[in-house]
Amino acid sequence: MAVSALPAPTAIDSVPHGIGGRTVRGTGRQLDVFNPATGEVARRVALASADEVRAAVASARAAWPAWADTPPVRRARVLARFLQLLNERRDALAALITAEHGKVFADAQGEVTRGIEIIEFACGIPQLLKGDFTDQVSTGIDNWTLRQPLGVVAGITPFNFPCMVPCWMFPLAIACGNSFVLKPSERDPSASVVMAQLFAEAGLPPGVFNVVQGDKEAVDALLADPDVKAVSFVGSSPIAHSIYTRGAQSGKRVQALGGAKNHMVVMPDADLDQTIDALIGAAYGSAGERCMAISVAVLVGEVGDRVVPALAERARALRVADGMEPRAEMGPVINAQALERIRAYIADGAAAGAELVVDGRVDAASGRPFTIAGLERGFWLGPTLFDRVTRGMRIYQEEIFGPVLVCVRVPDFAAAIELVNSHPLANGVACYTRDGHVAREFGRRIQVGMVGINVPIPVPMAWHGFGGWKGSLFGDTHAYGEEGVRFYTRQKSIMERWPEATPKGPEFTMPTAK
C-alpha cells in the first residue's frame, strides 16, 4: 500500500515533545508504545515532568501576545497552509495511526478526514469572530461586541482518535488567537508530533502550538498552572468529572467530555438488513473503542427474535486482522491492559446470567483463545454478543470500550425511551424505524446529546459541535463548531460616545434608549 512520505517520527526510537518550535527529547521517564497487531514495542515515548510542562506553558505564554494581535485573516492563511499539508500527508498519517492504535486503515483515513473538516471550519475564523454593532443605543452612544482570545489553553486527548480529537481543539483555539498546549495519549503519541511539525511547516510561529507527551504528572501540571486559562478534555467520565472539578476550582474554563453507553433502539418496522449493517459497523468498528460506538441494542417487541440470530451470524463472520490488511474489518484493541479488562467484563456478564451468544475470547472453530495466525502476541479479541441483558448488570451500566454488544429486550417504544433516559451516560443514541411519528417522538423525548434517526453514529459535522448530556459532558459548551468559538474566546461589550455628543454636567442614571 503506497502512502506519501511523512516527517519523523515514522521510524524513530523515541517520541519527543514539541516545545517552542523545537523537538525536546525529554530527560526523565519513558513508556513503551506498542503495535497492537504484533504486541511488539514500536518505540518509546518521553513522559513530561512538571518542569517540562511549565516550559511548554511558558513558551505558549510568550508567543501568545503577538499571535493574538495577528489579524484573523492572517491566522486563517496559516491554517489553510496547514490544511493543505495535512491533506497531502493524510494516508501516511493514517498508516501511522493504524500502527499505534490498531484500527483498520480505512477507519484511520476517515479519522484524519474528520479532523481535516474541523480545520476547514476553522479557516472561516474571520467570519466566526464577527461581533455585533448597534448605532445610537442612546443619544450619541454606540455599542458593539467583540470576541477576544483567552491566552494559553490546553487539550488533553484520548488514545482512540489521536488525530481527530486533538483537531476538535487546537485548530479552532489557535484560529481564535490563543496559544495551545496539547497533552495527547501516551499510548499512540506520534500523530500529535507529526501535526505539530506540519503546523510549523505551514508557518505557525514557534510557541503557538506545543506538544507535551505524558501521563498523570503532565495532566496535573497543566491543571495546576495558573497561566493555563482553559482546558479541553476527552476521556472517561470519572476522569472528566475530576478534571472539570479541579479546573473550575482553580478558575479555569473547562470543557470535559466523558464516557458513553450508546443505545440503538430497533423498532419492529425497521429495515432489518440496514439495521444489522448499522449495528455491526457501529458496535465493532474500531474494535468498539469509540465514545460514539453503539454498545446497547434495545430490541422492541418481537424484533429481537429476528435481530439476534442475524447479528450472531454476521459477528462470527467478521474479518478480524491487522489493520493494514485490505480485508480487515476490525483490528486489535489498544494494549494488553485493555484486552484483560474487556475479557473481565465478558466473564462478568456471563456470570450475571446474560446469554453469551458470541464469545470473542474464543476462536469458534478451534475452541482455543482468539488470536490471529502469525500475530499471536497481538492484543486480539473477537466480536462479542450478549442477549437478554438486564439493566442491573455491569455490562449494561458501565462503558466497556471494546467489541462487546449487549442486547436488551423491551416490550414497547415507551419502555425503550424510559430505559435510555434512565441511564446516567447520555452521549449518543440512535433509532431505527420507518415510522415518522416514532422518529419525531424519539428525537423530542430522548434525553441524549446526539441523536441519529436511521443513522447509527450521529457525530455532528464540523460546524455543528459535539457533546453529550448528563455524565457524558461536564461544562457548558460542546466541542468545535460555533460553541467551540465561544469556549475559546470571551465576549467584550464596548459603549462609546465622543465629547461633542456628551451632555454637560454629571449623569446619575444608567444610559438608556430614551
C-alpha positions in Angstrom: 0.0 0.0 0.0 1.6 3.2 -1.1 1.4 6.2 1.2 3.0 9.6 0.9 6.2 10.4 2.9 5.9 11.7 6.4 8.4 13.5 8.6 9.7 11.8 11.7 8.5 10.1 13.9 7.7 7.2 11.5 10.7 5.2 12.3 12.4 6.6 15.5 13.2 5.1 18.8 11.6 7.8 21.0 8.6 10.1 20.5 9.6 13.6 21.7 7.8 16.7 22.9 7.4 19.8 20.8 8.1 22.9 22.8 8.6 26.4 21.4 9.1 25.2 17.9 11.9 22.8 19.0 12.0 19.0 19.4 12.6 18.1 23.0 13.6 14.5 23.7 12.8 14.6 27.4 15.1 13.9 30.3 13.2 11.6 32.5 10.7 8.7 32.3 9.8 6.9 29.1 7.0 4.5 28.3 6.7 1.7 25.7 4.5 2.3 22.6 3.2 -0.9 21.2 2.0 -2.0 17.8 -1.3 -3.6 18.9 -1.4 -6.1 16.0 2.0 -7.6 16.8 2.2 -6.9 20.5 5.8 -5.6 20.0 7.3 -2.4 21.2 7.4 0.0 18.2 9.0 2.9 20.0 9.2 4.7 23.3 7.6 8.0 24.3 9.0 10.6 26.7 6.8 11.4 29.7 7.0 15.0 30.6 8.0 16.2 34.0 6.2 19.1 35.7 9.2 21.3 34.7 8.8 20.4 31.1 5.1 21.2 31.2 5.9 24.5 32.7 8.4 25.1 29.9 5.7 24.4 27.3 3.2 26.7 29.0 5.9 29.5 29.3 6.6 29.1 25.6 2.9 29.4 24.8 2.5 32.4 27.1 5.5 34.2 25.4 4.1 33.5 21.9 0.5 34.5 22.7 0.5 38.3 22.6 1.9 38.6 19.1 -0.4 35.8 17.8 -3.4 37.3 19.4 -2.6 40.6 17.7 -2.2 38.8 14.3 -5.3 39.7 12.2 -7.7 36.8 11.9 -7.4 36.6 8.2 -3.6 36.0 8.5 -4.2 33.4 11.1 -6.6 31.7 8.7 -4.0 31.7 6.0 -1.6 29.8 8.2 -4.4 27.3 8.9 -5.1 27.0 5.2 -1.5 26.0 4.6 -1.7 23.5 7.4 -4.8 22.1 5.9 -3.1 21.6 2.6 -0.1 19.8 4.1 -2.4 17.6 6.2 -4.4 16.7 3.1 -1.1 15.8 1.3 0.0 13.5 4.2 -3.4 12.1 5.0 -2.7 8.4 4.1 0.8 8.4 5.7 -0.7 9.8 8.9 -3.5 7.2 8.8 -0.9 4.4 8.4 0.9 5.7 11.5 -2.3 5.8 13.5 -3.1 2.2 12.5 0.4 1.1 13.6 0.0 2.6 17.0 -3.8 2.3 17.6 -4.7 -0.8 15.7 -7.8 0.4 13.9 -8.1 -0.6 10.2 -6.5 1.7 7.7 -9.8 2.9 6.1 -11.1 3.9 9.5 -7.8 5.8 10.2 -8.2 7.6 6.9 -11.7 8.5 7.9 -10.4 9.8 11.3 -7.9 12.1 9.6 -10.6 13.3 7.2 -12.9 14.3 10.1 -10.0 16.2 11.6 -9.4 18.0 8.3 -13.1 19.0 8.3 -12.6 20.9 11.6 -9.6 22.7 10.2 -11.7 23.7 7.1 -14.3 25.1 9.5 -11.6 27.0 11.5 -10.3 28.6 8.3 -13.5 30.7 8.4 -12.5 32.4 11.6 -12.7 36.0 10.2 -16.4 35.4 9.8 -16.8 33.4 13.0 -15.3 36.2 15.1 -17.5 39.0 13.8 -19.2 40.9 16.6 -22.5 42.8 16.8 -22.9 46.6 16.4 -25.8 48.9 17.4 -25.7 52.5 16.3 -27.2 55.1 18.7 -28.2 52.9 21.6 -28.7 56.1 23.5 -28.1 59.7 22.4 -24.6 59.8 20.9 -23.7 56.4 22.2 -22.8 53.3 20.1 -22.5 49.8 21.4 -20.7 46.8 20.0 -19.3 43.4 21.0 -16.1 41.6 20.1 -14.7 38.2 21.0 -11.1 38.0 22.2 -8.9 35.0 22.9 -8.3 33.7 26.4 -4.5 33.2 26.3 -2.8 29.9 26.9 -5.3 27.0 26.6 -4.7 23.2 26.8 -6.1 20.0 25.5 -5.9 16.5 27.0 -6.9 13.9 24.5 -7.6 10.1 24.4 -6.0 7.2 22.5 -9.0 6.3 20.4 -8.7 9.2 17.9 -5.1 10.5 18.1 -5.7 12.9 15.1 -9.4 13.7 15.1 -10.0 14.6 18.8 -7.0 16.9 19.0 -8.3 18.6 15.9 -11.6 19.2 17.7 -9.5 21.6 19.9 -6.3 23.1 18.7 -7.1 24.4 15.2 -10.1 26.4 16.4 -8.4 27.6 19.6 -5.4 28.8 17.6 -7.6 30.3 14.9 -9.3 32.3 17.7 -5.9 33.8 18.7 -4.9 31.5 21.6 -1.7 29.6 22.0 -2.1 25.9 22.8 -0.5 23.1 24.8 -1.6 19.6 23.7 -1.2 16.5 26.0 -2.1 13.5 23.8 -2.5 10.0 24.9 0.8 8.3 25.7 -0.5 5.1 24.0 -0.4 6.4 20.4 1.5 9.7 20.6 3.2 10.1 17.2 0.3 11.7 15.3 0.5 14.7 17.6 4.1 15.3 16.9 3.5 15.0 13.1 0.7 17.6 13.2 3.0 19.9 15.2 5.7 19.6 12.6 3.2 20.2 9.7 1.8 23.3 11.5 5.4 24.7 11.9 6.0 24.0 8.2 2.8 25.9 7.4 4.3 29.0 9.1 2.8 28.9 12.6 5.1 31.0 14.9 7.1 29.0 17.5 5.4 28.5 20.8 1.8 28.9 19.5 1.3 25.1 19.4 3.2 22.9 21.8 3.0 19.2 22.5 3.9 17.6 25.8 3.8 13.8 25.9 3.0 12.4 29.3 0.7 10.8 31.8 -1.0 11.9 35.0 2.0 14.0 36.1 1.7 16.1 32.9 -2.1 16.5 33.4 -1.7 17.6 37.0 0.9 20.2 36.0 -1.4 21.6 33.3 -4.3 21.8 35.8 -2.1 23.5 38.4 -0.5 26.1 36.1 -2.2 29.5 36.6 -1.2 30.6 33.1 -3.4 27.9 31.6 -6.8 29.7 31.2 -8.9 26.9 29.8 -8.7 23.1 29.5 -10.5 20.8 27.0 -10.6 17.1 27.8 -12.0 13.9 26.2 -11.9 10.6 28.1 -13.7 8.5 30.7 -16.5 10.1 32.8 -14.7 9.7 36.2 -11.6 11.5 34.9 -13.7 14.1 33.1 -15.5 14.9 36.3 -12.3 15.1 38.2 -10.7 17.5 35.6 -13.8 19.6 35.5 -13.9 20.0 39.3 -10.2 20.7 39.7 -10.0 23.1 36.8 -13.1 25.0 37.8 -11.8 25.3 41.4 -8.7 26.9 40.1 -10.6 29.4 38.0 -10.1 27.8 34.6 -12.7 27.4 31.9 -13.3 23.7 31.4 -14.9 21.5 28.7 -14.7 17.9 29.8 -16.3 15.2 27.6 -16.8 11.9 29.3 -17.8 8.3 28.5 -20.8 6.8 26.9 -23.2 3.9 26.8 -24.8 4.5 23.5 -28.1 2.7 22.7 -29.7 1.9 19.4 -33.5 1.4 19.6 -34.7 -1.1 17.0 -38.4 -0.8 16.2 -40.4 -3.8 14.8 -40.9 -1.9 11.5 -37.1 -1.2 11.0 -35.4 -2.4 7.8 -33.7 -5.5 9.1 -30.8 -5.5 6.6 -30.0 -1.9 7.2 -30.3 -2.4 11.0 -27.9 -5.3 11.1 -25.4 -3.5 8.9 -25.6 -0.5 11.2 -25.2 -2.5 14.4 -22.2 -4.5 13.1 -20.4 -1.4 12.0 -21.2 0.8 14.9 -20.6 -1.9 17.6 -17.4 -3.5 16.2 -15.8 -0.8 14.1 -12.5 0.4 15.6 -12.9 -2.6 18.0 -15.6 -0.7 19.8 -13.0 1.8 21.1 -15.2 4.8 20.2 -17.1 7.1 22.5 -19.9 7.0 19.9 -19.9 3.2 19.4 -23.2 1.5 19.8 -22.8 -0.8 22.7 -26.5 -1.5 23.6 -29.2 -2.7 21.1 -32.6 -2.1 22.5 -34.9 -4.6 20.8 -38.6 -3.6 20.9 -41.2 -6.3 20.9 -40.7 -9.4 18.7 -37.9 -7.8 16.6 -35.3 -9.3 18.9 -36.1 -12.8 17.6 -35.0 -11.7 14.2 -32.2 -9.4 15.0 -30.1 -11.5 17.4 -29.6 -14.5 15.1 -28.7 -12.3 12.2 -26.2 -10.3 14.4 -24.6 -13.6 15.6 -24.1 -14.8 12.1 -22.5 -11.5 11.0 -20.4 -11.2 14.1 -18.9 -14.7 13.7 -18.0 -13.9 10.1 -16.4 -10.5 10.8 -12.9 -10.3 9.3 -10.5 -9.5 12.2 -7.0 -8.8 11.0 -4.0 -6.4 11.1 -5.5 -3.0 10.3 -3.2 -2.6 7.2 -4.7 -5.8 5.6 -7.1 -4.7 2.9 -9.6 -7.4 4.0 -9.7 -6.2 7.7 -13.0 -5.1 9.1 -11.8 -5.0 12.8 -8.3 -4.8 14.3 -6.9 -5.4 17.7 -7.6 -3.5 20.9 -5.1 -0.9 22.0 -3.0 -2.8 24.6 -2.8 -5.8 27.0 -4.5 -4.0 29.8 -7.5 -3.1 27.7 -7.6 -6.7 26.5 -7.8 -8.1 30.0 -10.3 -5.5 31.1 -12.7 -6.3 28.3 -12.3 -10.1 28.9 -13.2 -9.5 32.5 -16.4 -7.7 31.5 -17.3 -10.6 29.3 -16.8 -13.1 32.2 -18.8 -10.9 34.5 -21.7 -10.7 32.0 -21.9 -14.4 31.6 -21.7 -14.9 35.4 -24.5 -12.4 35.9 -26.8 -14.5 33.7 -26.7 -12.8 30.4 -26.9 -15.1 27.3 -23.4 -15.1 25.8 -24.3 -15.6 22.1 -20.9 -15.0 20.6 -17.8 -15.2 22.8 -15.0 -13.1 21.4 -12.5 -14.6 23.8 -12.6 -17.9 22.0 -12.0 -19.0 18.4 -15.3 -20.7 17.4 -13.6 -23.2 15.1 -10.8 -24.4 17.5 -12.2 -23.6 20.9 -8.8 -22.0 21.8 -8.2 -18.4 22.8 -8.9 -16.0 20.0 -5.8 -14.9 18.1 -4.6 -14.2 14.6 -2.1 -16.7 13.0 1.4 -15.2 12.8 0.4 -12.4 15.2 -0.2 -14.4 18.4 1.4 -11.7 20.6 -1.1 -9.1 19.4 -3.9 -7.8 21.5 -6.7 -9.8 19.8 -10.3 -10.2 20.8 -13.2 -11.2 18.5 -16.6 -9.6 18.5 -18.8 -10.5 21.4 -22.6 -10.5 21.5 -24.8 -10.8 24.6 -28.6 -11.3 24.6 -31.2 -10.9 27.4 -29.2 -8.4 29.3 -30.9 -6.5 32.1 -30.3 -3.0 33.4 -28.8 -4.1 36.7 -25.9 -5.9 35.0 -22.4 -4.2 34.9 -22.1 -4.9 31.2 -25.2 -2.7 30.7 -24.4 0.0 33.2 -20.7 0.6 32.5 -18.7 1.6 29.5 -16.7 -1.4 28.3 -14.9 0.4 25.4 -14.4 -2.8 23.4 -16.1 -5.0 20.8 -19.0 -6.0 23.0 -22.6 -5.5 22.0 -25.3 -6.2 24.6 -29.0 -6.7 23.6 -31.8 -5.6 26.0 -35.4 -6.6 25.1 -38.2 -4.3 25.9 -42.0 -4.6 25.2 -42.7 -1.3 23.5 -41.5 2.1 22.5 -42.3 3.8 25.8 -40.2 1.2 27.6 -37.3 1.9 25.2 -37.5 5.6 25.9 -37.6 5.1 29.6 -34.6 2.7 29.5 -32.4 5.1 27.6 -33.4 8.1 29.6 -32.7 6.4 32.9 -29.0 5.7 32.0 -26.5 8.1 33.7 -24.5 8.4 30.5 -26.1 10.3 27.5 -23.6 10.8 24.7 -25.2 9.4 21.6 -28.3 7.4 20.7 -30.0 6.0 17.5 -33.4 4.8 16.5 -34.1 2.6 13.5 -37.7 2.8 12.2 -39.8 3.6 9.2 -42.5 5.4 11.2 -42.2 9.2 11.0 -44.3 9.7 14.2 -42.0 7.4 16.2 -38.9 9.2 14.8 -40.3 12.6 15.7 -41.3 11.5 19.2 -37.9 9.8 19.7 -36.0 13.0 18.8 -38.1 15.1 21.1 -38.3 12.9 24.1 -34.9 11.2 24.3 -32.5 12.8 26.9 -29.2 12.4 25.0 -27.0 15.0 23.4 -26.5 13.5 19.9 -29.4 11.6 18.2 -29.5 9.6 15.0 -32.6 8.6 13.2 -31.6 5.6 11.0 -28.0 6.9 11.5 -26.0 4.7 13.8 -23.2 7.1 14.8 -24.6 10.6 14.7 -21.3 12.5 15.1 -22.1 16.1 14.1 -20.3 17.8 11.3 -17.6 20.4 11.9 -19.9 23.4 12.0 -22.5 21.9 14.5 -20.5 20.8 17.6 -20.0 17.6 19.5 -21.2 16.8 23.1 -23.4 14.7 25.2 -25.6 15.2 28.2 -25.6 14.1 31.9 -22.5 12.2 32.8 -21.1 12.4 29.3 -20.3 16.2 29.4 -19.0 18.4 32.2 -19.1 22.0 31.3 -21.4 24.4 29.4 -20.2 24.2 25.8 -19.8 21.4 23.3 -16.6 20.8 21.3 -15.9 22.6 18.0 -18.5 24.4 15.8 -19.7 27.8 17.0 -19.8 26.6 20.6 -16.1 25.9 20.3 -15.5 29.5 19.2 -17.4 30.7 22.3 -15.4 28.4 24.5 -12.0 29.6 23.3 -13.0 33.3 23.4 -14.7 35.7 25.7 -17.1 38.5 24.8 -16.3 42.1 25.4 -19.0 44.8 25.1 -17.9 48.4 24.3 -20.0 51.5 24.6 -18.6 54.6 23.0 -19.5 58.3 23.0 -17.4 61.3 21.8 -17.1 64.7 23.5 -19.3 66.5 21.1 -22.3 64.3 22.0 -21.7 64.3 25.7 -24.2 66.3 27.8 -23.0 68.9 30.2 -22.9 68.1 33.9 -22.8 64.8 35.8 -25.0 61.9 34.9 -26.5 59.9 37.8 -28.6 57.4 35.7 -27.7 54.5 33.5 -27.6 55.2 29.8 -31.0 54.3 28.2 -32.5 54.4 24.8 -34.7 57.4 25.7 
